[in-house]
């Protein structure tokens, strides 16, 4: 191997890069839509449901933290499963499931972004989709520091939109005085509503797990990855709970539940400003989602090739950018084809289902590793055995309820 032709990804990402990436891939359009559905189910108790969902996701985050420090590589989920069960085909299948879920999600976000952009730029939807994918694909092929820094700036703008709502809510003044209304007092039926909403809220947290797929590019993954996972989940939980609480204070839950753009309604009600301002921020949020998904897909395809599960050409790293350009372009092409040529309404639901299935498999992998190994390697972030058990049970339960429902 020569310096002109690096075989491995460059370790260049800091904790700041990792957290911005994690927030960018986790905080997405989901919360903009789920606020109305959460208000319909739980009313004033909806913020509790988001906090409960964060605790549920925290179990699986702990599992990813340990496995990610044991095996800080791209195509992480595939490596975990293959290491635990010693079945190469199962590892490859897991990695391809991750790619499939991310491609469907990326294509869905792309179609959504075209709708938002079309408000400001009256062009045919197919042209907007093609232009956005090509532009974001080019950015995703830059060095990891450059592409993730670009996505990080958009993440700050995206979070800024939610913070605008939080700030406007604090100005309104009744947030603290009405906190007692958040706690259910209607007996089991009220708590059942919170539980049902928590199942819904779980889907707003999906995305944090993609941090493990850039662990091979972190300068110090043993320290950075666990911190990034838990900071991402904690910040997301606090932000979601605050936004949902402000939403149900500002707009009656029944009205919020029937709004096609609930946060835009909340923003307009609190500030008196036109909802198009939040629409512009939504453009940034959706475009950011496309970039982070392309980055992740490229790393998983690279990792699968590096592990011998896909053709070696996908494992090539550009000597200029230090990134898997061919694998990234393949991911961009898959997103473009899916966004232009396949109805995504039914497919989009399978993104969450596939992800929950992967969560269950990864938790099972850590449990098996803990049962077969006498002691964890030095420096690994270790969680108790009950953590992957809880992660397995919660992931499988939410998946089962979702499939039955």
Backbone torsions as a table, in degrees:
resi	resn	phi	psi	omega
1	UNK	NA	134.4	179.6
2	UNK	-113.3	165.6	-179.9
3	UNK	-66.6	-24.4	179.3
4	UNK	-76.5	-18.7	-176.5
5	UNK	-135.3	74.9	-177.9
6	UNK	-66.5	141.0	-179.2
7	UNK	-92.8	-30.1	-176.7
8	UNK	-107.0	161.7	175.7
9	UNK	-70.0	152.8	-178.1
10	UNK	-84.4	137.1	175.9
11	UNK	-86.1	95.3	-173.0
12	UNK	-131.1	-5.5	-172.4
13	UNK	-92.8	134.9	177.8
14	UNK	-96.3	179.9	177.4
15	UNK	-62.0	-38.5	178.9
16	UNK	-61.3	-46.6	177.2
17	UNK	-57.4	-45.7	-175.6
18	UNK	-64.3	-43.5	-179.2
19	UNK	-66.2	-42.8	178.0
20	UNK	-62.3	-40.0	176.8
21	UNK	-63.7	-47.0	-179.1
22	UNK	-60.8	-43.9	178.3
23	UNK	-66.4	-38.0	-179.5
24	UNK	-64.6	-35.7	-177.6
25	UNK	-87.5	-16.9	-178.9
26	UNK	-95.8	-50.5	-179.4
27	UNK	-80.4	106.9	-176.5
28	UNK	-136.6	-156.7	-177.1
29	UNK	-65.7	-16.9	-176.6
30	UNK	-53.7	-48.2	-176.7
31	UNK	-66.6	-30.2	179.2
32	UNK	-64.3	-29.5	-177.9
33	UNK	-95.8	-38.8	-171.6
34	UNK	-72.2	-18.7	179.7
35	UNK	-56.6	-45.1	-179.7
36	UNK	-64.5	-45.0	-179.9
37	UNK	-65.1	-39.1	179.1
38	UNK	-65.6	-41.0	178.8
39	UNK	-64.1	-36.3	179.8
40	UNK	-64.5	-36.0	-175.8
41	UNK	-86.0	-38.9	-171.2
42	UNK	-123.2	-6.2	178.6
43	UNK	57.3	-126.9	-176.4
44	UNK	-69.2	-14.1	-178.2
45	UNK	-89.7	-0.3	-174.1
46	UNK	-56.4	-38.1	179.8
47	UNK	-58.7	-35.4	178.0
48	UNK	-60.7	-35.8	-178.9
49	UNK	-64.0	-39.3	179.2
50	UNK	-68.6	-37.7	177.1
51	UNK	-66.9	-39.0	177.5
52	UNK	-64.9	-39.6	178.2
53	UNK	-63.2	-35.9	178.1
54	UNK	-64.8	-37.6	177.5
55	UNK	-64.9	-42.6	177.9
56	UNK	-59.8	-47.1	179.4
57	UNK	-67.7	-26.0	179.0
58	UNK	-61.6	-30.8	177.5
59	UNK	-62.5	-48.5	-179.9
60	UNK	-70.2	-31.5	175.6
61	UNK	-61.2	-39.0	176.3
62	UNK	-62.5	-40.2	177.3
63	UNK	-62.8	-46.1	178.8
64	UNK	-63.8	-34.7	179.6
65	UNK	-63.3	-43.2	179.5
66	UNK	-70.5	-48.3	-178.7
67	UNK	-64.6	-35.8	-179.5
68	UNK	-66.9	-30.3	176.8
69	UNK	-85.9	-22.4	172.2
70	UNK	-72.1	-42.3	-176.6
71	UNK	-133.1	80.0	-179.6
72	UNK	-80.3	75.7	-176.4
73	UNK	-132.2	161.8	171.4
74	UNK	-70.3	164.0	-172.9
75	UNK	52.8	48.0	-170.4
76	UNK	-61.2	-48.1	-177.0
77	UNK	-58.7	-39.0	177.7
78	UNK	-63.2	-42.6	180.0
79	UNK	-65.0	-39.1	-179.7
80	UNK	-63.0	-48.6	-176.4
81	UNK	-66.5	-42.2	179.6
82	UNK	-65.0	-38.9	178.9
83	UNK	-66.4	-36.8	-176.8
84	UNK	-76.3	-43.0	-171.3
85	UNK	-105.9	-9.4	177.9
86	UNK	61.3	26.0	176.5
87	UNK	-114.0	108.8	-176.3
88	UNK	-62.1	-38.6	-178.0
89	UNK	-64.2	-34.7	-179.5
90	UNK	-71.1	-38.6	175.3
91	UNK	-62.1	-45.1	179.5
92	UNK	-63.3	-42.7	179.2
93	UNK	-62.5	-39.8	178.5
94	UNK	-62.8	-45.5	178.5
95	UNK	-61.2	-40.7	179.7
96	UNK	-69.3	-31.7	174.7
97	UNK	-64.8	-40.1	177.3
98	UNK	-61.4	-44.8	178.8
99	UNK	-62.5	-43.6	-179.4
100	UNK	-61.9	-46.4	-179.3
101	UNK	-63.2	-42.8	-178.7
102	UNK	-68.6	-35.7	179.4
103	UNK	-67.5	-44.0	177.4
104	UNK	-62.0	-44.7	179.3
105	UNK	-62.7	-45.0	179.7
106	UNK	-62.1	-40.5	178.6
107	UNK	-67.0	-39.9	178.5
108	UNK	-62.5	-45.0	178.8
109	UNK	-63.3	-38.8	179.8
110	UNK	-60.9	-45.8	178.0
111	UNK	-62.1	-41.4	177.6
112	UNK	-62.6	-40.9	179.8
113	UNK	-63.8	-36.6	179.0
114	UNK	-62.3	-36.7	177.7
115	UNK	-64.3	-44.5	178.7
116	UNK	-67.5	-44.2	-177.7
117	UNK	-65.9	-34.4	-179.3
118	UNK	-60.8	-24.1	176.9
119	UNK	-66.2	-35.6	-176.9
120	UNK	-98.5	-21.8	-176.2
121	UNK	-133.3	94.4	-174.3
122	UNK	-72.7	83.7	177.0
123	UNK	-128.5	161.3	174.8
124	UNK	-57.0	141.7	-177.5
125	UNK	-56.3	-39.4	-178.9
126	UNK	-63.4	-36.9	178.5
127	UNK	-66.1	-43.3	179.9
128	UNK	-63.3	-44.8	179.7
129	UNK	-59.1	-48.3	-178.8
130	UNK	-62.4	-43.7	-179.6
131	UNK	-63.6	-43.4	-179.7
132	UNK	-65.1	-45.7	-178.1
133	UNK	-63.9	-43.6	179.9
134	UNK	-63.6	-43.5	-179.4
135	UNK	-66.5	-45.2	-179.1
136	UNK	-70.8	-31.9	176.0
137	UNK	-63.6	-40.0	178.3
138	UNK	-63.8	-40.9	179.5
139	UNK	-67.7	-39.6	-179.6
140	UNK	-64.3	-21.3	179.7
141	UNK	-84.6	-7.3	176.4
142	UNK	-68.6	177.0	177.6
143	UNK	-59.8	157.3	-177.4
144	UNK	-58.4	-42.2	-180.0
145	UNK	-62.6	-42.8	-178.2
146	UNK	-68.5	-49.1	-176.6
147	UNK	-67.5	-40.8	-178.6
148	UNK	-74.6	-31.2	174.7
149	UNK	-66.1	-41.4	176.9
150	UNK	-61.0	-47.6	177.8
151	UNK	-63.5	-33.6	179.7
152	UNK	-64.2	-39.0	177.2
153	UNK	-61.7	-43.4	179.3
154	UNK	-68.7	-32.1	175.7
155	UNK	-62.7	-40.8	178.6
156	UNK	-62.7	-41.7	177.3
157	UNK	-63.4	-43.7	-179.4
158	UNK	-60.6	-47.1	178.1
159	UNK	-67.1	-34.1	177.9
160	UNK	-58.3	-35.4	177.0
161	UNK	-62.3	-40.7	177.7
162	UNK	-71.1	-36.3	178.6
163	UNK	-67.6	-29.9	174.1
164	UNK	-58.9	-42.7	178.7
165	UNK	-65.4	-42.9	179.3
166	UNK	-61.7	-46.2	-179.7
167	UNK	-61.8	-43.6	178.9
168	UNK	-63.8	-34.9	177.7
169	UNK	-66.0	-39.9	178.4
170	UNK	-66.7	-35.4	177.4
171	UNK	-63.7	-35.6	-179.7
172	UNK	-60.0	-37.4	165.1
173	UNK	98.7	-10.4	-175.7
174	UNK	-105.0	12.4	-175.6
175	UNK	-62.8	-46.8	-175.9
176	UNK	-76.7	-42.3	-175.9
177	UNK	-64.6	-22.1	-178.1
178	UNK	-105.1	12.2	-177.3
179	UNK	-57.4	-32.0	-178.5
180	UNK	-61.2	-24.4	-179.4
181	UNK	-70.6	-16.5	-179.3
182	UNK	-71.2	-28.1	-174.8
183	UNK	-83.0	125.7	-178.0
184	UNK	-64.2	133.6	177.5
185	UNK	-124.3	8.8	-175.3
186	UNK	-96.6	21.7	178.4
187	UNK	77.6	-155.5	-174.1
188	UNK	-63.6	-33.2	-177.6
189	UNK	-64.2	-38.9	179.3
190	UNK	-66.8	-43.1	179.6
191	UNK	-68.2	-32.6	176.1
192	UNK	-63.8	-38.0	177.2
193	UNK	-64.0	-40.1	177.5
194	UNK	-63.8	-41.9	179.4
195	UNK	-62.2	-43.4	178.5
196	UNK	-63.6	-40.2	179.1
197	UNK	-68.3	-32.6	177.5
198	UNK	-61.9	-38.6	177.0
199	UNK	-61.4	-39.7	177.8
200	UNK	-67.6	-41.8	-176.4
201	UNK	-68.2	-24.6	178.1
202	UNK	-51.7	-38.7	-175.2
203	UNK	-68.9	-20.7	177.7
204	UNK	-75.8	-14.8	-178.7
205	UNK	-98.7	-11.4	-179.5
206	UNK	-63.6	133.2	-178.2
207	UNK	136.8	-32.8	-178.8
208	UNK	-57.8	-29.9	-175.9
209	UNK	-66.5	-18.9	-179.7
210	UNK	-67.2	-13.1	176.8
211	UNK	-57.6	-33.4	-176.8
212	UNK	-65.2	-24.3	-177.0
213	UNK	-79.5	-7.2	171.1
214	UNK	-109.9	11.3	-178.6
215	UNK	-63.6	-30.0	179.3
216	UNK	-67.1	-17.1	-179.8
217	UNK	-104.0	3.8	176.9
218	UNK	-82.2	142.2	-179.9
219	UNK	-63.6	-40.1	-179.0
220	UNK	-138.1	78.2	-173.9
221	UNK	-62.1	-30.3	-178.5
222	UNK	-61.9	-32.8	177.9
223	UNK	-96.5	-43.1	-171.2
224	UNK	-69.8	-43.7	-172.9
225	UNK	-62.5	-52.2	179.3
226	UNK	-59.5	-42.7	179.2
227	UNK	-61.2	-45.5	-178.4
228	UNK	-62.6	-41.5	179.5
229	UNK	-60.8	-49.3	-174.7
230	UNK	-76.6	-33.0	174.8
231	UNK	-65.2	-44.3	178.8
232	UNK	-58.1	-48.6	-177.4
233	UNK	-66.4	-41.0	-178.3
234	UNK	-67.0	-48.0	-179.9
235	UNK	-62.1	-42.7	179.2
236	UNK	-61.5	-43.7	-178.5
237	UNK	-63.4	-47.0	-179.2
238	UNK	-63.8	-43.3	-178.9
239	UNK	-65.2	-45.4	179.0
240	UNK	-60.3	-48.1	-177.4
241	UNK	-61.8	-41.4	-179.9
242	UNK	-65.1	-44.5	-179.1
243	UNK	-64.7	-43.5	-179.2
244	UNK	-66.1	-39.6	179.3
245	UNK	-63.4	-45.3	178.4
246	UNK	-62.6	-38.3	-179.4
247	UNK	-62.2	-46.3	-177.4
248	UNK	-75.6	-18.8	173.9
249	UNK	-77.8	-42.5	-173.7
250	UNK	-75.2	-35.3	-176.3
251	UNK	-129.7	131.6	178.0
252	UNK	-53.3	134.8	-176.6
253	UNK	-51.1	-37.7	-179.6
254	UNK	-64.1	-39.7	178.3
255	UNK	-70.6	-39.7	179.8
256	UNK	-61.8	-38.9	-176.8
257	UNK	-64.4	-26.7	-176.7
258	UNK	-99.1	4.4	-178.9
259	UNK	-87.4	132.3	177.0
260	UNK	-71.7	-20.0	178.4
261	UNK	-134.7	74.1	-170.0
262	UNK	-59.6	-42.4	-178.2
263	UNK	-71.4	-32.7	174.8
264	UNK	-63.3	-38.8	176.7
265	UNK	-64.0	-44.7	178.7
266	UNK	-60.6	-46.0	-179.4
267	UNK	-59.5	-45.6	-179.3
268	UNK	-66.2	-40.0	-178.3
269	UNK	-66.5	-36.8	-177.3
270	UNK	-80.3	-37.3	-171.2
271	UNK	-108.2	-23.3	-174.4
272	UNK	77.6	2.2	179.5
273	UNK	-84.8	156.7	-179.0
274	UNK	-65.3	142.9	-178.8
275	UNK	-65.6	-13.1	179.4
276	UNK	-62.2	-24.7	178.0
277	UNK	-62.2	-45.7	177.6
278	UNK	-69.2	-29.0	176.0
279	UNK	-63.6	-38.0	177.7
280	UNK	-65.4	-39.2	177.6
281	UNK	-67.2	-34.8	177.4
282	UNK	-63.5	-33.8	175.0
283	UNK	-59.6	-47.0	179.3
284	UNK	-61.8	-42.4	-178.5
285	UNK	-61.8	-43.5	-177.2
286	UNK	-72.3	-40.6	178.0
287	UNK	-63.4	-39.3	176.7
288	UNK	-60.6	-41.0	178.6
289	UNK	-61.1	-34.6	178.8
290	UNK	-66.2	-45.5	-178.5
291	UNK	-61.4	-49.9	-175.1
292	UNK	-65.4	-32.1	176.7
293	UNK	-69.5	-39.8	177.4
294	UNK	-62.9	-42.4	178.4
295	UNK	-59.2	-46.8	-177.0
296	UNK	-66.2	-44.3	179.7
297	UNK	-60.0	-43.5	178.5
298	UNK	-59.0	-40.9	-179.7
299	UNK	-69.8	-36.5	179.8
300	UNK	-68.8	-43.7	177.8
301	UNK	-62.3	-41.5	176.1
302	UNK	-59.7	-47.0	-178.2
303	UNK	-63.2	-40.4	178.4
304	UNK	-63.9	-39.1	177.2
305	UNK	-67.6	-39.7	179.5
306	UNK	-65.7	-29.1	178.1
307	UNK	-85.9	-1.4	177.6
308	UNK	87.0	14.8	-177.6
309	UNK	-97.1	-11.7	178.8
310	UNK	-136.9	165.2	-179.1
311	UNK	-53.9	141.2	-175.5
312	UNK	-58.0	-26.0	-177.4
313	UNK	-60.4	-29.3	179.0
314	UNK	-73.6	-14.6	179.6
315	UNK	-94.4	5.1	179.8
316	UNK	-76.9	139.6	-179.9
317	UNK	-112.0	132.5	-179.5
318	UNK	-66.0	130.4	178.2
319	UNK	-67.8	-21.5	-178.5
320	UNK	-83.1	-48.3	-175.0
321	UNK	-99.3	-18.0	-176.6
322	UNK	71.5	22.9	-178.9
323	UNK	-124.9	159.0	179.6
324	UNK	-79.6	81.2	-172.2
325	UNK	-63.1	-45.5	-178.0
326	UNK	-61.7	-45.2	179.4
327	UNK	-63.7	-39.3	-180.0
328	UNK	-66.1	-42.4	178.6
329	UNK	-65.0	-35.4	175.7
330	UNK	-62.6	-41.1	176.9
331	UNK	-63.8	-42.1	178.3
332	UNK	-63.1	-41.3	179.7
333	UNK	-64.2	-40.6	179.7
334	UNK	-64.0	-42.0	178.0
335	UNK	-62.8	-43.3	-179.0
336	UNK	-63.2	-46.2	-179.8
337	UNK	-62.0	-44.1	-178.6
338	UNK	-67.2	-42.1	-178.1
339	UNK	-66.1	-34.6	-177.5
340	UNK	-87.4	-30.3	-167.4
341	UNK	-116.9	-5.0	-174.3
342	UNK	-128.9	131.2	173.5
343	UNK	-64.6	125.4	-170.5
344	UNK	-100.6	-0.7	-174.1
345	UNK	-58.2	-52.4	179.5
346	UNK	-75.1	-34.7	-178.1
347	UNK	-66.3	-34.9	-175.5
348	UNK	-58.7	-37.1	179.3
349	UNK	-62.9	-29.9	-178.5
350	UNK	-74.3	-15.8	175.3
351	UNK	-59.2	-49.7	-179.7
352	UNK	-67.0	-38.9	-179.4
353	UNK	-65.5	-44.0	177.5
354	UNK	-61.8	-41.4	-179.1
355	UNK	-63.9	-43.5	178.5
356	UNK	-64.1	-37.4	175.2
357	UNK	-62.5	-40.8	177.4
358	UNK	-65.5	-40.5	176.9
359	UNK	-57.3	-47.1	-179.4
360	UNK	-60.4	-42.6	-178.7
361	UNK	-67.1	-39.4	179.7
362	UNK	-67.8	-41.8	176.2
363	UNK	-62.2	-40.1	177.3
364	UNK	-64.4	-36.5	178.8
365	UNK	-63.1	-45.5	179.3
366	UNK	-65.3	-38.9	179.0
367	UNK	-61.0	-42.7	178.9
368	UNK	-65.5	-41.8	178.7
369	UNK	-61.3	-42.6	179.5
370	UNK	-64.7	-33.1	-179.2
371	UNK	-76.2	-25.7	-175.2
372	UNK	-102.6	-15.6	179.9
373	UNK	-104.2	139.2	-179.4
374	UNK	-73.5	-38.5	-174.6
375	UNK	-152.1	141.4	178.8
376	UNK	-72.3	147.8	177.3
377	UNK	-59.4	154.7	-179.3
378	UNK	-62.4	134.9	176.8
379	UNK	91.4	-8.4	-178.9
380	UNK	-74.9	140.2	173.4
381	UNK	-74.7	116.5	-173.0
382	UNK	-109.4	133.4	174.3
383	UNK	-112.9	154.7	176.4
384	UNK	-62.3	158.0	-177.4
385	UNK	-62.6	-25.3	-178.2
386	UNK	-70.9	-19.6	-179.0
387	UNK	-65.4	-53.0	176.6
388	UNK	-65.0	-28.8	175.9
389	UNK	-63.9	-47.1	178.7
390	UNK	-64.4	-40.3	178.5
391	UNK	-63.2	-40.0	178.6
392	UNK	-64.9	-47.2	-177.1
393	UNK	-65.8	-43.7	-178.3
394	UNK	-68.9	-42.4	179.9
395	UNK	-63.3	-45.5	-179.6
396	UNK	-65.7	-37.9	-179.2
397	UNK	-66.5	-46.5	-179.4
398	UNK	-64.0	-39.8	178.4
399	UNK	-62.9	-44.6	-178.9
400	UNK	-63.4	-45.5	179.4
401	UNK	-62.3	-39.2	179.5
402	UNK	-65.2	-41.3	-179.4
403	UNK	-68.5	-40.1	179.7
404	UNK	-69.1	-41.5	-178.4
405	UNK	-67.6	NA	NA
